[in-house]
């Protein structure tokens, strides 16, 4: 399973190309597809990014919902209809479609933010605001985690 960590800022060129951080490229399951999948976040003004393996997991999860239910239809329309398979070029760059850049208000600088099994692409100042708000929520709500054991049990 891919694990995306850290935060990287890169420049977007005039053609909408941006270099995917080397550590993110290394985390991708290349045998399935030499690139990334991007789609608009339904929770924030950012882009969701992952490998094809994660998309397959999302597909299986949506398939577990009631067939033809509104929830199944809405999630499929939100995720899959909006997803773009973006091949990596020989320099490790992707070309991000303009409507995705518009969704995230990205014009010149791109922030790749690791989020475990996925990554997000943000406009840098928007992420600063989001991260500060998230840290305040974690502190105010005294949020903690129970660590899972490798076999899936809680410790």
MIDOKE-497858 format. One record per atom (N, C-alpha, C): atom name; residue in one letter; chain; x, y, z; residue number from 1. Coordinates in pm, whole numbers, plus 50000, padded with zeros to 5 digits. Each point is the difference from the previous one (the first is absolute). Example, Ala and Ser with C-alpha at 12.3 -4.5 7.8 and 13.67 -1.06 7.14 Angstrom:
residues 2
  atom  res  chain   east  north     up    n
     N    A      A  51319  49431  50780    1
    CA    A      A  49911  50119  50000    1
     C    A      A  50090  50120  50000    1
     N    S      A  49965  50105  49928    2
    CA    S      A  50082  50119  50006    2
     C    S      A  49923  50109  50073    2
This chain:
residues 155
  atom  res  chain   east  north     up    n
     N    X      A  50084  49882  50000    1
    CA    X      A  49916  50118  50000    1
     C    X      A  50089  50124  50000    1
     N    X      A  49964  50098  49919    2
    CA    X      A  50072  50126  49993    2
     C    X      A  49985  50076  50131    2
     N    X      A  50106  50070  50037    3
    CA    X      A  49996  50085  50119    3
     C    X      A  50066  50133  49962    3
     N    X      A  49919  50103  49995    4
    CA    X      A  50047  50132  49960    4
     C    X      A  50023  50084  50125    4
     N    X      A  50124  50048  50016    5
    CA    X      A  50040  50075  50117    5
     C    X      A  50062  50134  49961    5
     N    X      A  49992  50096  50087    6
    CA    X      A  50066  50129  49991    6
     C    X      A  49925  50097  49909    6
     N    X      A  50061  50117  49984    7
    CA    X      A  49942  50107  49920    7
     C    X      A  50108  50057  49909    7
     N    X      A  49965  50018  49874    8
    CA    X      A  50095  50050  49900    8
     C    X      A  49933  50109  49918    8
     N    X      A  50073  50107  49975    9
    CA    X      A  49949  50107  49916    9
     C    X      A  50076  49999  49868    9
     N    X      A  49925  50007  49890   10
    CA    X      A  50058  50003  49866   10
     C    X      A  49932  50109  49918   10
     N    X      A  50065  50036  49891   11
    CA    X      A  49948  50103  49910   11
     C    X      A  49920  49934  49888   11
     N    X      A  49890  50062  49967   12
    CA    X      A  49916  49957  49888   12
     C    X      A  50046  50080  49878   12
     N    X      A  50026  49931  49888   13
    CA    X      A  50041  50075  49880   13
     C    X      A  49876  50046  49922   13
     N    X      A  50022  50077  49893   14
    CA    X      A  49889  50059  49923   14
     C    X      A  49911  49896  49933   14
     N    X      A  50054  49879  49981   15
    CA    X      A  49921  49894  49935   15
     C    X      A  49924  49916  50103   15
     N    X      A  50007  50037  50128   16
    CA    X      A  49931  49925  50104   16
     C    X      A  50076  49879  50048   16
     N    X      A  50131  49996  49972   17
    CA    X      A  50082  49886  50043   17
     C    X      A  50065  50032  50134   17
     N    X      A  50010  49895  50081   18
    CA    X      A  50066  50012  50130   18
     C    X      A  50071  49869  50029   18
     N    X      A  50115  50011  50064   19
    CA    X      A  50077  49881  50035   19
     C    X      A  49942  49937  50127   19
     N    X      A  49970  49872  49991   20
    CA    X      A  49953  49925  50118   20
     C    X      A  50123  49969  50085   20
     N    X      A  49994  50027  50130   21
    CA    X      A  50118  49973  50085   21
     C    X      A  50050  49856  49984   21
     N    X      A  50132  49986  50001   22
    CA    X      A  50062  49868  49978   22
     C    X      A  49950  49897  50101   22
     N    X      A  49984  50040  50126   23
    CA    X      A  49954  49902  50100   23
     C    X      A  49856  49957  49973   23
     N    X      A  49918  50088  49941   24
    CA    X      A  49864  49963  49964   24
     C    X      A  50002  49904  49882   24
     N    X      A  50085  50029  49901   25
    CA    X      A  50011  49910  49884   25
     C    X      A  50045  49862  50045   25
     N    X      A  50094  49996  50096   26
    CA    X      A  50052  49871  50048   26
     C    X      A  49892  49920  50072   26
     N    X      A  49900  50067  50057   27
    CA    X      A  49894  49931  50074   27
     C    X      A  49891  49945  49909   27
     N    X      A  49999  50041  49873   28
    CA    X      A  49895  49956  49909   28
     C    X      A  50024  49857  49952   28
     N    X      A  49892  49922  49988   29
    CA    X      A  50012  49864  49949   29
     C    X      A  50008  50001  49847   29
     N    X      A  50117  50024  49946   30
    CA    X      A  50021  50020  49857   30
     C    X      A  49949  49886  49912   30
     N    X      A  50007  49873  50041   31
    CA    X      A  49952  49896  49909   31
     C    X      A  49855  50020  49953   31
     N    X      A  49917  50064  50083   32
    CA    X      A  49861  50019  49961   32
     C    X      A  49984  50114  49898   32
     N    X      A  50078  50107  50019   33
    CA    X      A  49981  50120  49918   33
     C    X      A  50112  50096  50035   33
     N    X      A  50073  50050  49901   34
    CA    X      A  50113  50088  50024   34
     C    X      A  49954  50145  50012   34
     N    X      A  49935  50030  50110   35
    CA    X      A  49951  50135  50021   35
     C    X      A  49920  50009  50129   35
     N    X      A  49923  50107  50008   36
    CA    X      A  49916  50023  50117   36
     C    X      A  49856  50021  49953   36
     N    X      A  49910  49986  50094   37
    CA    X      A  49859  50031  49975   37
     C    X      A  49967  50122  50084   37
     N    X      A  49940  50101  49938   38
    CA    X      A  49958  50120  50072   38
     C    X      A  49851  50023  49981   38
     N    X      A  49935  50051  50106   39
    CA    X      A  49862  50043  49990   39
     C    X      A  49976  50108  50104   39
     N    X      A  49894  50076  49981   40
    CA    X      A  49968  50110  50093   40
     C    X      A  49960  49944  50135   40
     N    X      A  50053  50060  50105   41
    CA    X      A  49957  49964  50135   41
     C    X      A  49857  50046  50019   41
     N    X      A  49919  49917  50062   42
    CA    X      A  49863  50042  50029   42
     C    X      A  49990  50068  50136   42
     N    X      A  50114  50007  50073   43
    CA    X      A  50000  50062  50133   43
     C    X      A  50073  50133  50006   43
     N    X      A  50090  50024  49905   44
    CA    X      A  50080  50122  50007   44
     C    X      A  50036  50047  49861   44
     N    X      A  50059  50117  49993   45
    CA    X      A  50040  50058  49873   45
     C    X      A  50140  49949  49965   45
     N    X      A  50009  49869  49985   46
    CA    X      A  50125  49932  49969   46
     C    X      A  49972  49887  49903   46
     N    X      A  50106  49936  49954   47
    CA    X      A  49988  49884  49914   47
     C    X      A  50043  49877  50077   47
     N    X      A  49932  49889  49979   48
    CA    X      A  50037  49873  50060   48
     C    X      A  50086  49925  49900   48
     N    X      A  50107  49939  50046   49
    CA    X      A  50088  49925  49913   49
     C    X      A  50033  49865  50059   49
     N    X      A  50018  49901  49913   50
    CA    X      A  50032  49865  50046   50
     C    X      A  50046  49917  49882   50
     N    X      A  50032  49876  50029   51
    CA    X      A  50033  49904  49897   51
     C    X      A  49875  49921  49960   51
     N    X      A  50013  49922  49895   52
    CA    X      A  49887  49922  49951   52
     C    X      A  49954  49897  50103   52
     N    X      A  50092  49952  50084   53
    CA    X      A  49961  49903  50103   53
     C    X      A  49897  50060  50096   53
     N    X      A  50017  50126  50035   54
    CA    X      A  49906  50067  50089   54
     C    X      A  49864  50018  49930   54
     N    X      A  50003  50030  49871   55
    CA    X      A  49875  50014  49926   55
     C    X      A  49924  49868  49997   55
     N    X      A  50073  49889  49987   56
    CA    X      A  49935  49869  50004   56
     C    X      A  49936  49974  50136   56
     N    X      A  50068  50041  50107   57
    CA    X      A  49944  49985  50135   57
     C    X      A  49874  50086  50014   57
     N    X      A  50005  50123  49948   58
    CA    X      A  49881  50085  50004   58
     C    X      A  49885  49937  49922   58
     N    X      A  50030  49941  49885   59
    CA    X      A  49897  49935  49920   59
     C    X      A  49935  49885  50076   59
     N    X      A  50082  49919  50066   60
    CA    X      A  49946  49889  50078   60
     C    X      A  49913  50051  50115   60
     N    X      A  50042  50110  50061   61
    CA    X      A  49921  50057  50110   61
     C    X      A  49866  50052  49951   61
     N    X      A  50000  50066  49885   62
    CA    X      A  49875  50050  49944   62
     C    X      A  49911  49883  49958   62
     N    X      A  50061  49893  49948   63
    CA    X      A  49922  49881  49961   63
     C    X      A  49933  49934  50119   63
     N    X      A  50051  50024  50121   64
    CA    X      A  49939  49939  50119   64
     C    X      A  49871  50071  50041   64
     N    X      A  49975  50118  49943   65
    CA    X      A  49875  50072  50029   65
     C    X      A  49886  49936  49921   65
     N    X      A  49879  50029  50040   66
    CA    X      A  49884  49946  49930   66
     C    X      A  50003  50041  49853   66
     N    X      A  49983  49900  49913   67
    CA    X      A  50001  50023  49855   67
     C    X      A  49890  50099  49963   67
     N    X      A  50035  50100  49921   68
    CA    X      A  49909  50103  49951   68
     C    X      A  49953  50096  50110   68
     N    X      A  50062  49995  50117   69
    CA    X      A  49961  50093  50106   69
     C    X      A  50052  50139  49967   69
     N    X      A  49938  50101  50061   70
    CA    X      A  50047  50137  49980   70
     C    X      A  50144  50015  50048   70
     N    X      A  50033  49938  50112   71
    CA    X      A  50136  50010  50054   71
     C    X      A  50102  49943  49901   71
     N    X      A  49968  49883  49944   72
    CA    X      A  50092  49939  49903   72
     C    X      A  50014  50088  49876   72
     N    X      A  49890  50048  49948   73
    CA    X      A  50002  50085  49881   73
     C    X      A  50074  50131  50025   73
     N    X      A  49971  50063  50114   74
    CA    X      A  50062  50129  50031   74
     C    X      A  50151  49987  50020   74
     N    X      A  50044  49897  50072   75
    CA    X      A  50143  49983  50020   75
     C    X      A  50072  49965  49870   75
     N    X      A  49939  49918  49918   76
    CA    X      A  50061  49966  49871   76
     C    X      A  50012  50125  49912   76
     N    X      A  49896  50083  49999   77
    CA    X      A  50003  50122  49920   77
     C    X      A  50103  50099  50053   77
     N    X      A  50015  50004  50132   78
    CA    X      A  50093  50094  50062   78
     C    X      A  50145  49957  49982   78
     N    X      A  50025  49871  50006   79
    CA    X      A  50138  49951  49995   79
     C    X      A  50040  49957  49859   79
     N    X      A  49934  49901  49946   80
    CA    X      A  50046  49939  49875   80
     C    X      A  49974  50084  49876   80
     N    X      A  49886  50066  49993   81
    CA    X      A  49971  50081  49882   81
     C    X      A  50094  50118  49990   81
     N    X      A  50057  50041  50112   82
    CA    X      A  50087  50117  50006   82
     C    X      A  50148  49964  50001   82
     N    X      A  50032  49871  50004   83
    CA    X      A  50139  49956  50014   83
     C    X      A  50073  50005  49866   83
     N    X      A  50127  50036  50008   84
    CA    X      A  50085  50006  49882   84
     C    X      A  50125  49917  50024   84
     N    X      A  50027  49908  49908   85
    CA    X      A  50124  49924  50002   85
     C    X      A  50105  50085  49930   85
     N    X      A  50102  50040  50073   86
    CA    X      A  50102  50088  49945   86
     C    X      A  50134  49928  49997   86
     N    X      A  50047  49975  49880   87
    CA    X      A  50128  49931  49983   87
     C    X      A  50116  50089  50042   87
     N    X      A  50101  49937  50058   88
    CA    X      A  50124  50070  50030   88
     C    X      A  50083  50007  49873   88
     N    X      A  50057  50118  49970   89
    CA    X      A  50089  50008  49885   89
     C    X      A  50140  49957  50044   89
     N    X      A  50095  50006  49909   90
    CA    X      A  50136  49952  50030   90
     C    X      A  50069  50082  50109   90
     N    X      A  49949  50121  50028   91
    CA    X      A  50056  50085  50106   91
     C    X      A  49922  49990  50130   91
     N    X      A  49903  49908  50008   92
    CA    X      A  49921  49983  50121   92
     C    X      A  49891  50104  50017   92
     N    X      A  49957  50062  49890   93
    CA    X      A  49897  50103  50006   93
     C    X      A  49865  49945  49954   93
     N    X      A  49896  50065  50047   94
    CA    X      A  49865  49976  49952   94
     C    X      A  49945  50132  49946   94
     N    X      A  49904  49991  49910   95
    CA    X      A  49930  50118  49952   95
     C    X      A  49861  49999  50064   95
     N    X      A  49974  50099  50085   96
    CA    X      A  49875  50006  50074   96
     C    X      A  49895  50074  49916   96
     N    X      A  49884  49940  49977   97
    CA    X      A  49895  50068  49923   97
     C    X      A  49961  50133  50064   97
     N    X      A  49970  50098  49917   98
    CA    X      A  49971  50136  50048   98
     C    X      A  49882  50002  50098   98
     N    X      A  49895  49921  49975   99
    CA    X      A  49885  50007  50091   99
     C    X      A  50036  49949  50140   99
     N    X      A  50098  49911  50011  100
    CA    X      A  50046  49957  50133  100
     C    X      A  50080  50112  50066  100
     N    X      A  50088  50065  49923  101
    CA    X      A  50076  50113  50053  101
     C    X      A  49904  50110  50048  101
     N    X      A  49896  50026  49922  102
    CA    X      A  49901  50102  50038  102
     C    X      A  49931  49964  50131  102
     N    X      A  49965  49872  50017  103
    CA    X      A  49934  49957  50124  103
     C    X      A  50085  50033  50122  103
     N    X      A  50131  49980  49989  104
    CA    X      A  50091  50021  50113  104
     C    X      A  50062  50140  50001  104
     N    X      A  49956  50087  49908  105
    CA    X      A  50056  50136  49988  105
     C    X      A  50151  50000  49984  105
     N    X      A  50052  49905  49926  106
    CA    X      A  50145  49990  49978  106
     C    X      A  50035  50073  49871  106
     N    X      A  50100  50090  50012  107
    CA    X      A  50045  50074  49882  107
     C    X      A  50149  49984  49974  107
     N    X      A  50082  50009  50104  108
    CA    X      A  50145  49995  49980  108
     C    X      A  50071  49898  50088  108
     N    X      A  49963  49992  50124  109
    CA    X      A  50065  49911  50095  109
     C    X      A  49905  49889  50039  109
     N    X      A  50056  49881  50018  110
    CA    X      A  49923  49880  50032  110
     C    X      A  50059  49938  50125  110
     N    X      A  49916  49966  50096  111
    CA    X      A  50046  49935  50122  111
     C    X      A  49949  49856  50000  111
     N    X      A  50093  49904  49998  112
    CA    X      A  49966  49859  50013  112
     C    X      A  50005  49966  50148  112
     N    X      A  49889  49952  50054  113
    CA    X      A  49989  49973  50143  113
     C    X      A  49970  49852  50020  113
     N    X      A  50093  49928  50064  114
    CA    X      A  49978  49860  50029  114
     C    X      A  49889  49982  50102  114
     N    X      A  49916  49900  49978  115
    CA    X      A  49889  49971  50090  115
     C    X      A  49983  49849  50016  115
     N    X      A  50113  49931  50016  116
    CA    X      A  49997  49855  50016  116
     C    X      A  49978  49929  49868  116
     N    X      A  49885  49933  49981  117
    CA    X      A  49978  49924  49877  117
     C    X      A  49965  50088  49879  117
     N    X      A  49981  50129  50023  118
    CA    X      A  49971  50095  49894  118
     C    X      A  50088  50123  50019  118
     N    X      A  49997  50087  49902  119
    CA    X      A  50062  50132  50018  119
     C    X      A  49901  50103  49949  119
     N    X      A  50023  50122  50040  120
    CA    X      A  49915  50109  49954  120
     C    X      A  50088  50106  49936  120
     N    X      A  49942  50069  49906  121
    CA    X      A  50068  50111  49934  121
     C    X      A  49923  50127  50034  121
     N    X      A  50072  50095  50055  122
    CA    X      A  49941  50125  50049  122
     C    X      A  50069  50121  49939  122
     N    X      A  49931  50112  50001  123
    CA    X      A  50063  50130  49983  123
     C    X      A  50067  50025  50134  123
     N    X      A  50128  50038  50004  124
    CA    X      A  50075  50005  50126  124
     C    X      A  49936  50082  50113  124
     N    X      A  49950  50119  49971  125
    CA    X      A  49941  50082  50107  125
     C    X      A  49871  49939  50052  125
     N    X      A  49922  49938  49912  126
    CA    X      A  49876  49935  50043  126
     C    X      A  50031  49885  50095  126
     N    X      A  50108  49925  49973  127
    CA    X      A  50034  49890  50090  127
     C    X      A  50046  50051  50136  127
     N    X      A  50074  50111  50004  128
    CA    X      A  50042  50056  50129  128
     C    X      A  49878  50028  50088  128
     N    X      A  49899  50060  49940  129
    CA    X      A  49877  50031  50075  129
     C    X      A  49934  49870  50046  129
     N    X      A  49986  49905  49909  130
    CA    X      A  49938  49872  50034  130
     C    X      A  50077  49929  50111  130
     N    X      A  50133  49995  49988  131
    CA    X      A  50081  49930  50099  131
     C    X      A  49990  50066  50138  131
     N    X      A  50001  50131  50004  132
    CA    X      A  49985  50070  50129  132
     C    X      A  49865  49971  50063  132
     N    X      A  49895  49998  49918  133
    CA    X      A  49866  49967  50052  133
     C    X      A  49995  49856  50048  133
     N    X      A  50060  49908  49926  134
    CA    X      A  50001  49859  50039  134
     C    X      A  50075  49980  50131  134
     N    X      A  50115  50067  50015  135
    CA    X      A  50076  49989  50125  135
     C    X      A  49921  50054  50117  135
     N    X      A  49928  50109  49980  136
    CA    X      A  49918  50057  50107  136
     C    X      A  49889  49903  50039  136
     N    X      A  49936  49935  49902  137
    CA    X      A  49894  49902  50030  137
     C    X      A  50056  49881  50078  137
     N    X      A  50115  49952  49958  138
    CA    X      A  50063  49886  50070  138
     C    X      A  50027  50037  50145  138
     N    X      A  50053  50118  50020  139
    CA    X      A  50030  50045  50137  139
     C    X      A  49873  50022  50081  139
     N    X      A  49904  50072  49943  140
    CA    X      A  49876  50031  50072  140
     C    X      A  49920  49875  50036  140
     N    X      A  50000  49901  49910  141
    CA    X      A  49924  49878  50023  141
     C    X      A  50082  49892  50067  141
     N    X      A  50127  50030  50027  142
    CA    X      A  50091  49905  50063  142
     C    X      A  49996  49865  49928  142
     N    X      A  50009  50005  49867  143
    CA    X      A  49992  49878  49919  143
     C    X      A  50123  49913  50017  143
     N    X      A  49978  49871  50007  144
    CA    X      A  50108  49902  50009  144
     C    X      A  49966  49882  49911  144
     N    X      A  50095  49909  49986  145
    CA    X      A  49981  49879  49921  145
     C    X      A  50033  49877  50083  145
     N    X      A  49930  49892  49973  146
    CA    X      A  50042  49870  50050  146
     C    X      A  50083  49939  49889  146
     N    X      A  50121  49958  50030  147
    CA    X      A  50084  49939  49899  147
     C    X      A  49952  49859  49969  147
     N    X      A  49993  49969  49872  148
    CA    X      A  49961  49867  49957  148
     C    X      A  50122  49911  49993  148
     N    X      A  49981  49873  50036  149
    CA    X      A  50107  49904  49982  149
     C    X      A  50006  49964  49852  149
     N    X      A  50115  49953  49952  150
    CA    X      A  50012  49968  49856  150
     C    X      A  49891  49907  49947  150
     N    X      A  49946  49912  50083  151
    CA    X      A  49895  49908  49953  151
     C    X      A  49861  50063  50003  151
     N    X      A  49993  50128  50034  152
    CA    X      A  49871  50069  49997  152
     C    X      A  49936  50019  50136  152
     N    X      A  50052  49936  50105  153
    CA    X      A  49944  50016  50134  153
     C    X      A  50052  50125  50066  153
     N    X      A  49924  50055  50094  154
    CA    X      A  50043  50120  50072  154
     C    X      A  50098  49963  50109  154
     N    X      A  50090  50093  50031  155
    CA    X      A  50093  49974  50110  155
     C    X      A  49969  50086  50118  155
